[in-house]
Amino acid sequence: MEITMPARFAETINALKKGAEKMTAAAAVKNIEGWEKSVGELDTPAAKTLLKDLGDLKEALQEDKPDGKAVQKMVAKLGKETLAIAKKSEGAMGEKLEELGSLLSEGTKATA
């Protein structure tokens, strides 16, 4: 079953609202892989940057002992990138991107 972009937003937003620190590395990697597939379908410079950064985060989370500070920096960067894309998006897509970007950014502040 393929997950649509709005469903992907809802899934990630709900997980972040529960607390990013409560998400296991395996669950985060699974979520990232879904995003990689969705973002990979977009052909924009911002999407390519986001895709690279998602891959870097996934790689960091798959290490035997992930570096918490490095992961926080990566998530914060993803939050900023998502907010920048949100500003260029319209309607519900822009609203969901803005909410997602804010949650990513806020999550790193709360755990810093």
Summary of the structure (lengths in Angstrom):
residues: 112
radius of gyration: 13.0
end to end distance: 36.3
largest distance: 40.8
contacts: 321
relative contact order: 0.14
helix: 81%
strand: 0%
